[in-house]
């Protein structure tokens, strides 16, 4: 069970880093996505 938890944590960290890198490369896409998300509220 502990190994699965650690794998999930690594996957979460890798996803977060990927999102940060993607936001750095394509900022206009992230702005559009955040505006669409904000429109839901």
HUMO-V866502 format. One record per pair of residues at least 24 apart in sequence whose ideal C-beta (glycine too) atoms are under 8 Angstrom apart, sorted by the first residue. I is the first residue (numbers start at 1). J is the second residue. Records with the same first field share a line. If there is no record, write none. Layout:
BEGIN
I = J + J
END
This chain:
BEGIN
none
END
